[in-house]
Amino acid sequence: MLSHFARAMRLRCPHCGGGPIFTSWSRLLPACPVCGLGLEREQGYWVGAYFFNLMAMETVFVVWFVGFLLATWPDPPWELFQVVTILLMVVVPFIFFPFSKTLFLAFDLLIRPPEEEDFAAPHEQARRLPRSSPRDAS
Ligand SMILES: [Zn+2]
């Protein structure tokens, strides 16, 4: 169970640990290049990842807010608080974005273990070519 999340934190496939599964910070491959697990398991799948990202942002905010007040009470510099809060709320979702996807995938794989149809078919059969085209017959 923990290995799923450890792999996710390394931005690897939570199922097998293979990768890389990202082509850029925000772009995820459609399937794991090692085990073939389809990374978007159903339509609209990433709403869960956005929820994870929102939770991460709110956690960072609460930790920052409480820590800031504890450190500066009774005279907190509110302008500094405002500037740093805005910066955090812009930067944290961007930094956490790929982790939100892999962590949500790890969480989902624990609840719904992968089945046969979750794996992309890497060896699609080639279409059979006709022996001779109709033009050759005439
Ligand atoms: Zn994999």
Boltz pocket constraint, residues with backbone or C-beta under 6 A from the ligand:
constraints:
  - pocket:
      binder: B
      contacts: [[A, 13], [A, 14], [A, 15], [A, 16], [A, 17], [A, 18], [A, 32], [A, 33], [A, 34], [A, 35], [A, 36], [A, 37]]
      max_distance: 6.0
